[in-house]
Amino acid sequence: MTITKESKKEVIRDYRRSATDSGSPEVQVALLTTRINSLTDHMRTHSKDYASRRGLLAMVSRRRRLLDYLRKVNAQKYLEIIGRLGIRK
């Protein structure tokens, strides 16, 4: 359900804007997507885990708000990030 330090560093390295970036919207969306995918797999086997479901819905909502912000500020980055992560169809 959580991601390891190594996988988190790898995601940050792949999506950061500069060498010291760790909090840009792109990085936050990528980290949330990683956690959402992990939790989705957990929910497939533990369908009655309502506490995890609540957390999953909160993460999805937070990612949605970040993507809305990114689309408003920089539409090109928005299209790039959803393409790389495969979020939208």
MDTraj code that builds the backbone (N, CA, C; nanometers):
import mdtraj as md
import numpy as np

residues = "MET THR ILE THR LYS GLU SER LYS LYS GLU VAL ILE ARG ASP TYR ARG ARG SER ALA THR ASP SER GLY SER PRO GLU VAL GLN VAL ALA LEU LEU THR THR ARG ILE ASN SER LEU THR ASP HIS MET ARG THR HIS SER LYS ASP TYR ALA SER ARG ARG GLY LEU LEU ALA MET VAL SER ARG ARG ARG ARG LEU LEU ASP TYR LEU ARG LYS VAL ASN ALA GLN LYS TYR LEU GLU ILE ILE GLY ARG LEU GLY ILE ARG LYS".split()
xyz = np.array([
    [0.0822, -0.1190, 0.0000],
    [0.0000, 0.0000, 0.0000],
    [0.0870, 0.1260, 0.0000],
    [0.1989, 0.1191, 0.0685],
    [0.2904, 0.2318, 0.0635],
    [0.3995, 0.2011, -0.0376],
    [0.4715, 0.3032, -0.0756],
    [0.5797, 0.2817, -0.1702],
    [0.7122, 0.2901, -0.0956],
    [0.8092, 0.2169, -0.1443],
    [0.9395, 0.2141, -0.0789],
    [1.0170, 0.3409, -0.1093],
    [1.1207, 0.3648, -0.0307],
    [1.2046, 0.4829, -0.0524],
    [1.2653, 0.4830, -0.1914],
    [1.3121, 0.3665, -0.2345],
    [1.3773, 0.3572, -0.3650],
    [1.2805, 0.3860, -0.4792],
    [1.1593, 0.3309, -0.4705],
    [1.0631, 0.3550, -0.5773],
    [1.0163, 0.5001, -0.5772],
    [1.0069, 0.5603, -0.4575],
    [0.9687, 0.7007, -0.4496],
    [1.0765, 0.7885, -0.5120],
    [1.2032, 0.7602, -0.4827],
    [1.3127, 0.8365, -0.5429],
    [1.3146, 0.8211, -0.6939],
    [1.2838, 0.7014, -0.7420],
    [1.2812, 0.6768, -0.8855],
    [1.1700, 0.7569, -0.9539],
    [1.0529, 0.7599, -0.8922],
    [0.9405, 0.8366, -0.9486],
    [0.9751, 0.9851, -0.9492],
    [1.0325, 1.0347, -0.8409],
    [1.0718, 1.1764, -0.8342],
    [1.1742, 1.2075, -0.9420],
    [1.2715, 1.1192, -0.9597],
    [1.3757, 1.1412, -1.0612],
    [1.3162, 1.1445, -1.2016],
    [1.2131, 1.0625, -1.2271],
    [1.1530, 1.0564, -1.3603],
    [1.0663, 1.1780, -1.3930],
    [1.0046, 1.2386, -1.2929],
    [0.9056, 1.3434, -1.3189],
    [0.9463, 1.4826, -1.2710],
    [1.0634, 1.4992, -1.2131],
    [1.1023, 1.6297, -1.1599],
    [1.1357, 1.7288, -1.2708],
    [1.1247, 1.8566, -1.2372],
    [1.1550, 1.9636, -1.3317],
    [1.3038, 1.9972, -1.3324],
    [1.3648, 1.9968, -1.2135],
    [1.5069, 2.0286, -1.2018],
    [1.5699, 1.9302, -1.1036],
    [1.6987, 1.9455, -1.0803],
    [1.7716, 1.8509, -0.9957],
    [1.7241, 1.8526, -0.8511],
    [1.6723, 1.9661, -0.8036],
    [1.6316, 1.9756, -0.6631],
    [1.4795, 1.9722, -0.6447],
    [1.4063, 1.9461, -0.7508],
    [1.2601, 1.9478, -0.7447],
    [1.2070, 1.8193, -0.6830],
    [1.1205, 1.8338, -0.5832],
    [1.0548, 1.7160, -0.5270],
    [0.9085, 1.7442, -0.4935],
    [0.8603, 1.8637, -0.5249],
    [0.7247, 1.8979, -0.4856],
    [0.6406, 1.9625, -0.5931],
    [0.6864, 1.9618, -0.7174],
    [0.6061, 2.0215, -0.8240],
    [0.4797, 1.9389, -0.8458],
    [0.3784, 1.9974, -0.9066],
    [0.2534, 1.9230, -0.9286],
    [0.2746, 1.7937, -1.0076],
    [0.3681, 1.7950, -1.1020],
    [0.3940, 1.6748, -1.1806],
    [0.4434, 1.5610, -1.0920],
    [0.5356, 1.5928, -1.0015],
    [0.5898, 1.4918, -0.9105],
    [0.4810, 1.4434, -0.8156],
    [0.4010, 1.5349, -0.7627],
    [0.2949, 1.4965, -0.6702],
    [0.1919, 1.4061, -0.7374],
    [0.1566, 1.4364, -0.8613],
    [0.0604, 1.3547, -0.9346],
    [0.1193, 1.2161, -0.9611],
    [0.2461, 1.2103, -0.9976],
    [0.3099, 1.0812, -1.0246],
    [0.3169, 0.9958, -0.8976],
    [0.3516, 1.0572, -0.7853],
    [0.3569, 0.9824, -0.6591],
    [0.2182, 0.9335, -0.6172],
    [0.1188, 1.0197, -0.6310],
    [-0.0171, 0.9782, -0.5974],
    [-0.0648, 0.8653, -0.6883],
    [-0.0300, 0.8718, -0.8156],
    [-0.0698, 0.7672, -0.9091],
    [-0.0073, 0.6343, -0.8703],
    [0.1189, 0.6376, -0.8290],
    [0.1859, 0.5156, -0.7847],
    [0.1147, 0.4565, -0.6633],
    [0.0820, 0.5417, -0.5670],
    [0.0125, 0.4950, -0.4467],
    [-0.1286, 0.4464, -0.4790],
    [-0.1975, 0.5149, -0.5691],
    [-0.3330, 0.4764, -0.6085],
    [-0.3314, 0.3396, -0.6760],
    [-0.2356, 0.3173, -0.7640],
    [-0.2268, 0.1876, -0.8316],
    [-0.1997, 0.0750, -0.7321],
    [-0.1129, 0.1020, -0.6358],
    [-0.0825, 0.0014, -0.5336],
    [-0.2060, -0.0298, -0.4487],
    [-0.2754, 0.0745, -0.4084],
    [-0.3937, 0.0562, -0.3244],
    [-0.5090, -0.0074, -0.4019],
    [-0.5163, 0.0180, -0.5302],
    [-0.6193, -0.0442, -0.6133],
    [-0.5998, -0.1951, -0.6179],
    [-0.4735, -0.2387, -0.6306],
    [-0.4456, -0.3824, -0.6279],
    [-0.4850, -0.4430, -0.4929],
    [-0.4568, -0.3716, -0.3859],
    [-0.4945, -0.4182, -0.2523],
    [-0.6464, -0.4317, -0.2417],
    [-0.7181, -0.3354, -0.2954],
    [-0.8642, -0.3366, -0.2847],
    [-0.9267, -0.4497, -0.3669],
    [-0.8569, -0.4957, -0.4693],
    [-0.9104, -0.6067, -0.5479],
    [-0.9171, -0.7349, -0.4654],
    [-0.8218, -0.7538, -0.3750],
    [-0.8212, -0.8746, -0.2936],
    [-0.8930, -0.8555, -0.1597],
    [-0.8977, -0.7320, -0.1109],
    [-0.9616, -0.7026, 0.0172],
    [-1.0756, -0.6034, -0.0046],
    [-1.1821, -0.6520, -0.0628],
    [-1.2902, -0.5630, -0.1055],
    [-1.3661, -0.5000, 0.0106],
    [-1.3578, -0.5559, 0.1305],
    [-1.4323, -0.5006, 0.2442],
    [-1.3473, -0.4127, 0.3346],
    [-1.2305, -0.3740, 0.2876],
    [-1.1414, -0.2862, 0.3648],
    [-1.1867, -0.1419, 0.3419],
    [-1.2828, -0.0986, 0.4211],
    [-1.3453, 0.0310, 0.3985],
    [-1.2549, 0.1472, 0.4371],
    [-1.1656, 0.1277, 0.5318],
    [-1.0725, 0.2343, 0.5698],
    [-0.9767, 0.2637, 0.4542],
    [-0.9283, 0.1592, 0.3892],
    [-0.8400, 0.1790, 0.2741],
    [-0.9160, 0.2403, 0.1573],
    [-1.0419, 0.2036, 0.1438],
    [-1.1244, 0.2605, 0.0371],
    [-1.1392, 0.4111, 0.0555],
    [-1.1595, 0.4511, 0.1790],
    [-1.1725, 0.5940, 0.2079],
    [-1.0435, 0.6682, 0.1740],
    [-0.9302, 0.6094, 0.2099],
    [-0.8012, 0.6692, 0.1767],
    [-0.7784, 0.6753, 0.0277],
    [-0.8189, 0.5704, -0.0433],
    [-0.8052, 0.5674, -0.1889],
    [-0.8865, 0.6792, -0.2526],
    [-1.0090, 0.6968, -0.2066],
    [-1.0931, 0.8029, -0.2619],
    [-1.0347, 0.9411, -0.2332],
    [-0.9747, 0.9576, -0.1167],
    [-0.9111, 1.0855, -0.0829],
    [-0.7924, 1.1121, -0.1746],
    [-0.7128, 1.0084, -0.2028],
    [-0.5975, 1.0247, -0.2923],
    [-0.6418, 1.0579, -0.4343],
    [-0.7468, 0.9931, -0.4801],
    [-0.7983, 1.0201, -0.6149],
    [-0.8476, 1.1648, -0.6237],
    [-0.9147, 1.2108, -0.5191],
    [-0.9642, 1.3489, -0.5179],
    [-0.8488, 1.4485, -0.5171],
    [-0.7466, 1.4198, -0.4401],
    [-0.6311, 1.5100, -0.4343],
    [-0.5604, 1.5148, -0.5686],
    [-0.5452, 1.3983, -0.6336],
    [-0.4828, 1.3948, -0.7661],
    [-0.5656, 1.4735, -0.8660],
    [-0.6983, 1.4619, -0.8563],
    [-0.7869, 1.5350, -0.9469],
    [-0.7684, 1.6867, -0.9312],
    [-0.7597, 1.7333, -0.8061],
    [-0.7392, 1.8760, -0.7813],
    [-0.6044, 1.9220, -0.8356],
    [-0.5004, 1.8429, -0.8162],
    [-0.3687, 1.8793, -0.8683],
    [-0.3697, 1.8846, -1.0215],
    [-0.4383, 1.7886, -1.0840],
    [-0.4464, 1.7889, -1.2299],
    [-0.5269, 1.9076, -1.2816],
    [-0.6330, 1.9444, -1.2114],
    [-0.7101, 2.0628, -1.2499],
    [-0.6235, 2.1884, -1.2426],
    [-0.5450, 2.1996, -1.1361],
    [-0.4540, 2.3123, -1.1206],
    [-0.3515, 2.3138, -1.2330],
    [-0.2938, 2.1992, -1.2624],
    [-0.1915, 2.1916, -1.3662],
    [-0.2501, 2.2258, -1.5023],
    [-0.3728, 2.1814, -1.5298],
    [-0.4363, 2.2138, -1.6575],
    [-0.4601, 2.3643, -1.6700],
    [-0.4955, 2.4281, -1.5584],
    [-0.5206, 2.5721, -1.5590],
    [-0.3912, 2.6516, -1.5786],
    [-0.2836, 2.6078, -1.5147],
    [-0.1577, 2.6823, -1.5169],
    [-0.0757, 2.6516, -1.6418],
    [-0.0657, 2.5231, -1.6785],
    [0.0195, 2.4838, -1.7902],
    [-0.0441, 2.3641, -1.8604],
    [-0.1212, 2.3920, -1.9644],
    [-0.1964, 2.2871, -2.0329],
    [-0.1048, 2.1859, -2.1004],
    [0.0091, 2.2297, -2.1495],
    [0.1019, 2.1381, -2.2153],
    [0.1581, 2.0354, -2.1171],
    [0.1959, 2.0789, -1.9973],
    [0.2462, 1.9878, -1.8942],
    [0.1362, 1.8905, -1.8510],
    [0.0134, 1.9400, -1.8444],
    [-0.1006, 1.8555, -1.8093],
    [-0.1158, 1.7410, -1.9090],
    [-0.1148, 1.7743, -2.0374],
    [-0.1290, 1.6713, -2.1401],
    [-0.0120, 1.5736, -2.1376],
    [0.1073, 1.6262, -2.1111],
    [0.2257, 1.5409, -2.1051],
    [0.2182, 1.4420, -1.9886],
    [0.1773, 1.4907, -1.8722],
    [0.1756, 1.4047, -1.7536],
    [0.0664, 1.2985, -1.7635],
    [-0.0509, 1.3326, -1.8148],
    [-0.1547, 1.2303, -1.8255],
    [-0.1196, 1.1282, -1.9331],
    [-0.0458, 1.1720, -2.0342],
    [-0.0005, 1.0782, -2.1362],
    [0.1029, 0.9808, -2.0824],
    [0.1992, 1.0327, -2.0050],
    [0.3043, 0.9481, -1.9491],
    [0.2504, 0.8508, -1.8454],
    [0.1541, 0.8952, -1.7665],
    [0.1006, 0.8103, -1.6603],
    [-0.0148, 0.7223, -1.7079],
    [-0.0729, 0.7569, -1.8218],
    [-0.1848, 0.6781, -1.8734],
    [-0.3084, 0.6905, -1.7878],
    [-0.3362, 0.8108, -1.7390],
    [-0.4490, 0.8315, -1.6485],
    [-0.5801, 0.8417, -1.7243],
    [-0.5844, 0.9223, -1.8276],
    [-0.7066, 0.9449, -1.9030],
    [-0.7076, 0.8604, -2.0288],
    [-0.8271, 0.8407, -2.0803],
    [-0.8390, 0.7616, -2.2029],
    [-0.8714, 0.8481, -2.3210],
])
top = md.Topology()
chain = top.add_chain()
for i, resn in enumerate(residues, 1):
    res = top.add_residue(resn, chain, resSeq=i)
    for name in ("N", "CA", "C"):
        top.add_atom(name, md.element.get_by_symbol(name[0]), res)
traj = md.Trajectory(xyz[None], top)
